[in-house]
Amino acid sequence: MDVYGFSSSGNCHKVRLLLEQLGRRFDRDYRWIETDSSRGQTRTPQYLAKFPNGRVPVIELDDGRTLAESNAILCWLAEGSPFLPGDAWDRAQALGWMFFEQYSHEPYVAVARFIRGWTPMDSPRRGAELARCLERGHAALALMERHLSVHPWFTGAGYGVADIALFAYTDVAADGGFDLAAYPAVHAWLARVRATPSFVSMPEPAAEAAALLASSN
Amino acid sequence: MDVYGFSSSGNCHKVRLLLEQLGRRFDRDYRWIETDSSRGQTRTPQYLAKFPNGRVPVIELDDGRTLAESNAILCWLAEGSPFLPGDAWDRAQALGWMFFEQYSHEPYVAVARFIRGWTPMDSPRRGAELARCLERGHAALALMERHLSVHPWFTGAGYGVADIALFAYTDVAADGGFDLAAYPAVHAWLARVRATPSFVSMPEPAAEAAALLASSN
């Protein structure tokens, strides 16, 4: 199986994290095709011919079939494993959190990080969008805090796909300017996720992005 | 079961459409609690105490359990029916399109409609956001057109949850200023969805919204 992904993208790292936790190893059980979406590598004619949505992550099976959308990929990979609840109600709750992640969390928490790390210091997006990202992102974090004050995980009784989906960008929320000190339950949950077996961290951003992130504080 | 929904919202209508097509009838098998999110009815202290995400649709089972996020509700209701593919790959593809709907379609196609029908004629959002909604919305429609030029449905081999999710706002895309003439395969698919058994249309918007929509053209 091939995974087309950008290592610094939380959406892409979700796929790698689950694969590793399923016991599937990099360069043995799957190939990672590094595809830098921040430099237009998902918008080339060759890429679009294969993956018309022009995004990462995408997986391609050995028979050529492809699947897009990070959270759909998680559900497919987790099928039949403890990472996807067997109970229909728990599975629906996990999906609910995954749709929440893509609609109410990623567009603010991840986009704030992208603007600060992958657009120039004089980008008009810094002035136009960051305040709204922070406001909406904090609303998402507050809802997570409320859930995690009562429940240990987002995926029903155990750790799984919804935790992976929400962990990816929450773990690097500080890059977007979010202070997690006000969210102790989120903070404790992040530590629990990091302690799960075969956990792998997202790689550090490349030097240029790291410098922009540092300058944004 | 109670469905908290705003009748003019495509996200809410998805739930009603699937329930009717599953043979579950309004006021017999489920109650519809009209909740006008455009007038703040999802942000009252009473509503937030019950549904902390402050959105519609939400379902509440007779035992008090609740489930949020329109597309998660669709998956749960469709469980074990032909509307959710039994094959894991087809189910993952359906989920992929549902995540696409919430990330790349609804925030533009539905938001354009909302701005034109539910914000005043002098709303700053009309100037600030509509052009971007149109650009991104057309990109989503173009991707749907490409898929529908080869496949009759989004949910694997038959009509189902992904079609319902994408139909809701595509069917009223003209309200947001989208001309569907350039998308003949989308146009034909909309007609196929409307011809499915027990199909129900979304109700017309209330007079005030209808007048704003008419004035926006």
HADDOCK unambig.tbl for C-alpha pairs under 7 A between the chains (distance, minus, plus):
assign (segid A and resid 53 and name CA) (segid B and resid 143 and name CA) 6.83 0.50 0.50
assign (segid A and resid 67 and name CA) (segid B and resid 93 and name CA) 6.60 0.50 0.50
assign (segid A and resid 68 and name CA) (segid B and resid 96 and name CA) 6.04 0.50 0.50
assign (segid A and resid 69 and name CA) (segid B and resid 96 and name CA) 5.36 0.50 0.50
assign (segid A and resid 69 and name CA) (segid B and resid 99 and name CA) 6.60 0.50 0.50
assign (segid A and resid 69 and name CA) (segid B and resid 100 and name CA) 6.98 0.50 0.50
assign (segid A and resid 72 and name CA) (segid B and resid 92 and name CA) 5.54 0.50 0.50
assign (segid A and resid 72 and name CA) (segid B and resid 95 and name CA) 5.40 0.50 0.50
assign (segid A and resid 72 and name CA) (segid B and resid 96 and name CA) 4.99 0.50 0.50
assign (segid A and resid 75 and name CA) (segid B and resid 92 and name CA) 6.83 0.50 0.50
assign (segid A and resid 76 and name CA) (segid B and resid 88 and name CA) 6.81 0.50 0.50
assign (segid A and resid 76 and name CA) (segid B and resid 89 and name CA) 6.94 0.50 0.50
assign (segid A and resid 76 and name CA) (segid B and resid 92 and name CA) 5.57 0.50 0.50
assign (segid A and resid 88 and name CA) (segid B and resid 76 and name CA) 6.81 0.50 0.50
assign (segid A and resid 89 and name CA) (segid B and resid 76 and name CA) 6.94 0.50 0.50
assign (segid A and resid 92 and name CA) (segid B and resid 72 and name CA) 5.54 0.50 0.50
assign (segid A and resid 92 and name CA) (segid B and resid 75 and name CA) 6.83 0.50 0.50
assign (segid A and resid 92 and name CA) (segid B and resid 76 and name CA) 5.58 0.50 0.50
assign (segid A and resid 93 and name CA) (segid B and resid 67 and name CA) 6.60 0.50 0.50
assign (segid A and resid 95 and name CA) (segid B and resid 72 and name CA) 5.40 0.50 0.50
assign (segid A and resid 96 and name CA) (segid B and resid 68 and name CA) 6.03 0.50 0.50
assign (segid A and resid 96 and name CA) (segid B and resid 69 and name CA) 5.35 0.50 0.50
assign (segid A and resid 96 and name CA) (segid B and resid 72 and name CA) 4.99 0.50 0.50
assign (segid A and resid 99 and name CA) (segid B and resid 69 and name CA) 6.60 0.50 0.50
assign (segid A and resid 99 and name CA) (segid B and resid 99 and name CA) 6.86 0.50 0.50
assign (segid A and resid 100 and name CA) (segid B and resid 69 and name CA) 6.98 0.50 0.50
assign (segid A and resid 102 and name CA) (segid B and resid 103 and name CA) 6.19 0.50 0.50
assign (segid A and resid 103 and name CA) (segid B and resid 102 and name CA) 6.18 0.50 0.50
assign (segid A and resid 103 and name CA) (segid B and resid 103 and name CA) 6.01 0.50 0.50
assign (segid A and resid 143 and name CA) (segid B and resid 53 and name CA) 6.84 0.50 0.50
